[in-house]
Amino acid sequence: MPELRQDPVTKRWVVVAKERAKRPDDFVKRDGGSSPRVCPFEYGNESMTPPETLAFRPGELPPDSPDWTIRVVPNKFPVFTPENHDETINGLYLSRKAYGAHEVIIHGPQHELSLATYPTHQVAEVLRAYKLRYNYHKNQPYARYIQIIINHGKSAGASLEHSHSQLFVAPVLPELPAAQLHGAAEYYNENGHCIYCKIISQELDINERVVEKTDNFLAFVPFAAKLPFETWIVPLRHRPKFEDISNDEIEELAFIFGNTLRRFYNGLNDPPYNMYLHTSPPGYGLTDTYHWHMSIIPKLTIPAGFELGTGMWIDITIPEAAAKFLRNAAP
């Protein structure tokens, strides 16, 4: 079973999950005569996954049957599992079992398509699945933080080619979201308004890093982007919790999210990328201080010794130039 271990100096949590090393890998080079591995996420291979926890399919077809458009299943090689165990302390060292949940959201039955090539209505279905599974897990006893991510491409961490997202439910608050929550609360206490709302206002005023704007959402390259072409998508109005998104907002988010991915696909030749969704943790009471957002980062450079040793990122593109490039790329 996976285990959480805490660094006694920084208090950073690390998951030790040796079973993850057994994951299948679609990207391993094979001998010329070998046949492709059967994909467990493809239409007709439903028996190759654990029983589904959610699926969108027409009519009254039974669970784990074909003819679905979206399917959610437990990860066969989970980082977090629903088996609870107490913490143990060994001198300086604190550890606990990685109590929680880990699911895979399969974007569709077609193996060759991705969110950049799916139509907008299918992207909206993926976002609806995010909302439904988030709202289910937020009420569970193990839910301290819920992270939804996409790893697209081998160098972005994907082991299976078939387009999918992952949802992690952790029993602890990880370092990066904790820092964001703290920084946002500190700014609010000093200034009386949300720092993300202020960022949005300033980005619209300057209009140098904006990629696209709709009635309710903004896509832009952050002023201090960590890596080349990092792009955020944020609600224009103050929204602390992704799980409260309306159906109309889902449709609009699908439009601008899909457009952003197509700009990457067409302008950067379908690069590997990571997407992660940051939102207020379950039960977080400071709703005036935080603002949910998506971050999408193409994997065009490799963080090396300096970044790993300092936590300071190096961006080899100018964010304003990156935004202009993406604006000019076909969505």
N, C-alpha and C positions, 0 to 999 in steps of 0.2 A: 504494500500500500504506500502511496506517496507520503512524504513527510515534510513538514515545514520546519526550517531551522532559522534561528535569528542570530544575526551577527551581533556579538556583545558590545561592539564599539559604536557602530552606526545605527543599530536597531533595525537594519534592513532584513526583511524576510526573504528566504530562498526556498524554493520547492525542490526537494530531491525526489525525482520520479524516474527510477531506473527502468520501469516497464516501457517508458516512452521510446527507449532505444529499439524496441521490437516492432515499431511501426513499419508498415509497408512503405515502399518508396517508388513512386511512378517515375522518378527522374534518374534512377540508377541506370548507367549505361549497360546495355545487354549485348551479347554476341549477335552477329548479324542474322543468324538463323533462328533466334528465339522469337516466340510470339509475345505480343503485349499482354501484360497482366490484366485479368478481369477486374473491372472497376466496381467496388461495392456500392458506389453512389448512383450508378446508372440504372435507368428504367429496366425493370425485370430482375434486378439483383437484390431485392429488398430483404431476402433471407440472409444476406451476408452482413447485415448490420444488426445491432441490438434492436429490440422492439421500439418503434417510434413513440415519441412523446407528443408530437403534433404533426399533422399533415393537412394540406389543402388538396382535396380531390372532389370531383363532382359526385352528386348523388349520395347513396348510402353504402358505398363500398366498404368492406371491412378494413381494419387497420393492417398495415404492412402489405397491402395489395398494390398492384400497379395503377396507372392512370392518375398519378399525383402531379401537382405542380410545384409544391414546396414540401419538404420533409425534414423533420427534426428528430435526431436520434442521440442517445448517449454516446459519448466518445468511447471507443473500445480500448483506448490507451489513455485514461484520464489523468489530468493533473490534480484534480480534486474529486473525492468520492464521498458519498453520503454516510460513511461509517464514522461515527464520532468516537474520539478517545481523549482522555485528559492530557493536559500538558505535563511534560517531564522536565525537571531541572537537574543538570549534572554540573555542579560548580557554577562556572560562568555561563554555561550553555543551556539555552531554552529551546525545546522542540515540542512539536505536537503533530499528530496525524493531520494530513491535508484534507480536513473535513469540508465538504462543499459539493459542487456539481460541475460537470463539464459536458457540454452538448455541442453537436455539429448541426448547423443549419444548411441543408443542401439547397442550393439556389434554383435547381431545376433538374429535370431528368436528362437533358442533352449534355453529353460529355464534352462536346467541342465548343460550347458557348460559355461566356463569362458575363459578369455584370456590365462590362463595357459593350457587349454585343447583344445582350438581352433587350427587349423592348421595355419602355418605361413602366408599363403595367406589371411586368414580372419583377422589376426592381422594387416596386411598391409592395408586392407580395412578400418579398424578403424582409422589408422594413416592418410589415405587419407581424411577421413571425418574430422579429426582434422584440416588438412591444409585448406580444402575448407571452413569450417565454420570460421576459424580464418581469412582467407583472406576476407571473406564477412564482418565480424564485424569490422575489423580494420579500415575500411573507414567510419564507422558510427560516428555521432557526440558525442555519449555517450562513445566512446571507449578510456579510459585513460589507462586501463590495462586489459588484457585478461588472465584468468587462466583456464587451463584444468586440471581436476583431476579425479582420480578413488578412490572411497571408496569401498573396497571389504570386506564384512563381517560386521556384526552388530557392533562389538566393534570398527570398523574403520569408523563408521558413516553411513553405508548403511541402508536405510529403505526398499528397495526392493532387493530381492535376485537376480533377473535377471541381468546378467552382463551388465554394462553400465558405461559410463563416463559422466562427466558434464563439461559444458563450461560456465564460468561466465565472463561477460563483465562489468567492474566497471568504474564509472566516476571519480574515484580517484586512486592514486597510493598507494597500501597498504604498510604497514611498512616493511615486510620482503623483497619483491623485491626492494623497495626503498633502503634498507640497502645494498643489494647485488650490485645494480647499483652504489651506492656511493662508496663502497669499491673497486669495480673493476675500476672505473674511477680514484680514488685516486692512486691506484697501478700503473695504466697506466701512469698517469702524473709524477710519481716519477721514473718509470723504463723504460717507452717507449715500453712496450709490454703487451699483455693480461695476466692477472693472471691465468685464466683458462687454457690457453695454457701452462703456466709454470707448473701448477699443473699436467697436463697430462704428460708432459715431465718427471717430477720428479717421478710420479707414475710408468711410464714405466721403468725408470732407477732403481728404488728400487725393483719393481716387488713383493712386499709383500702383497699388497692390491688389486691387479688385480684379477678380477673374470673371465673375458673373453675379448678378443680383436678380432675385425674383421678388414677388410681393412680400414674402415672409422669410426668405433665406438669403444669406450672403456667402459666396465662395471667394476666399482671398488667400494670398500668400502672406504669412505672418511677417511682421517687421523683423523679428529675430528668428527666422526659420532655421531649424536645426540642420536640415539637409536640403540638397537641391530640389526645388519644386514642391516642397512641403505645402500642402493646401488645407485650410480649415473650411468647414461648412458650419455656419452658426445660424440659429434663429435670430431674425432682426429684433424681435421683441423679447423681453426678459422671460426666459423659460429655464427654470432650474432642473427640471426632470424630463428626460426623454420619454419616459413611460406615459406621460400625460399628453403626448402628441395626438392631434385629432386626425380623422381619416382624410380630410381635405389637405391637412399639412403633410401627411404621409405621401400623397400623390405629388405634391409640389417638391418635397424633399427628394423623392425618387427622380424627378425631372432634373434637378440641379446636381444631384449625386451622380446620376447616369451621365450627364453632360460632362462633368469633371473627369470621370473615368474615361470617357471617349476622347477628351482632349489629351489625356495621357496616352491612350491607345494610338491615336492618329499622329500626335506631335512627337511622342517619345518612343514610338514603335512597340507598343504594348509592353511596357517595362514591368518587372516585378514590383510589387508595392505592398505596403502594410497600411491597413486602415484600423483605427481604434476609436471607439465611441466613449467619451468621458461624460458622465452625468452624476448628479448628486447621489451619494450612497443611500441604500435603504434606511429609512428612519432619520435621515439628516434634516435637522430642524431649521438650519439657517437658509431658508429659501430665497431671501433677498440678496444673498451674497454670491451665489454660484450660477453658472449659465452653461447648459450642456452644449457640446460641440463634437463634431467629427474631425479627425485629423487623418489625412491621407499622405503617405510619404513614399514616392517612388524610390526603389533601391538601386541607385545609380553609382554610389560610392560606398566604400566599406569603412566604417569607423575602426580606427586602429589604435595604436598604443597611447597616443595623447588623449584621445577621447575616453578610452577605457580607464586611463590612469587619473584623469582629472574630472570627468563628467562634463567637460566643456566641449561643445560640438564645433566642427569646422564646416561651414557651408561654402562651397567653391563657386556658387552662383550668387549674383546680386538679386535679392528678392524682388525688386522692382522689375528687373529684366525677365525674371522667371514668370512673373505675373503677365507681362506683356506677351511673352511667348505663348503662354497657355490661352490668353484671350484670342490670339490669332490662330490657334489650332482649331481644327474643325471639330465641333461637338457631335 
